[in-house]
Amino acid sequence: MTTPDLLEVSGLQKHYPVSRRGLFRRRQIGVIRAVDDVSFSVARGQTLGLVGESGCGKSTTARSILALISASGGQVRLGGKDLLGPLGGADRKAELAMRRRAQYVFQDPYLSLNPRWTIAQTLTEPLRVHQLLPQPATKPRGWTRSSALKNAGTISSR
């Protein structure tokens, strides 16, 4: 039995309607096909790079895969499980579980990094959100952000 691909995207589409506003109502006069029938798979241990001209749909594809924007069509599977269902639904626990496994790194560092935070705060924030850090009242004696990062496996313990 073969293991499913780590990520499988098939027939992904993201279309934006173009409408004209009339006197009493809007009517759709066209559609912009930002992403149209994108399919690929990534096996465990493989790396995929999405390369293209500015405005060709690379970021829209990534955002659609993670349901940061809703896809118009297609399927996305992570480890054989539907990714768009939990991320687009109302089940918060299922959404958090999926977001632990698949995350987006924004191209613009100013969207990703808070200049008022220290590096340690920036690195421990995802661990805090996913409840992988001890709560403030229950922190063990000698706990530091550095020790938390080492225990989470994000930095080596040299």
C-alpha positions, 0 to 999 in steps of 0.5 A, spaced: 500 500 500 502 506 498 502 512 502 498 518 500 502 524 497 503 530 503 500 535 499 495 534 493 492 539 489 487 538 483 483 542 479 484 548 483 480 555 481 479 562 484 475 566 479 473 573 481 466 576 478 467 583 474 460 586 475 458 593 473 453 597 477 447 600 474 442 604 477 438 599 481 442 593 481 449 590 479 450 585 474 456 581 472 459 582 466 465 577 466 470 574 470 477 574 472 480 567 472 486 568 477 487 561 478 484 556 473 485 548 473 492 548 477 494 541 479 500 538 483 502 533 488 508 534 493 510 527 496 514 527 503 521 529 503 520 533 496 520 541 495 515 545 490 517 552 488 511 556 485 515 560 480 512 565 475 511 573 473 508 578 478 500 577 478 500 570 475 496 567 481 502 564 485 500 567 492 492 566 490 494 559 489 497 559 496 492 562 499 486 558 496 490 552 498 490 554 505 483 557 505 485 564 507 481 566 501 475 561 498 477 557 492 472 557 486 473 550 485 478 544 486 480 539 491 486 540 496 488 534 500 493 534 506 496 527 507 490 524 504 485 528 508 481 534 505 484 540 507 478 545 504 473 542 509 476 543 516 479 550 514 473 553 510 468 550 516 465 552 522 469 547 526 474 551 530 478 545 533 479 541 526 481 548 523 486 549 528 489 542 527 490 543 520 493 550 521 498 546 525 500 542 519 500 547 513 501 554 514 503 560 510 509 564 510 507 571 507 512 574 502 512 581 505 516 581 512 512 587 514 505 583 514 509 577 518 513 580 523 511 585 528 517 590 529 515 591 537 516 584 538 523 581 540 525 575 536 523 570 542 516 573 542 515 572 534 518 565 534 514 563 540 507 566 538 505 560 534 507 555 539 502 559 544 497 559 539 497 552 538 497 551 546 504 548 545 507 552 551 506 552 558 501 557 561 503 563 565 501 560 572 504 553 570 511 555 567 516 550 571 521 553 575 527 556 570 522 556 564 525 561 559 522 562 551 529 559 549 528 553 553 521 552 550 523 553 543 529 548 544 523 543 547 519 544 541 524 542 537 525 549 533 532 550 535 538 546 536 540 545 544 548 547 543 
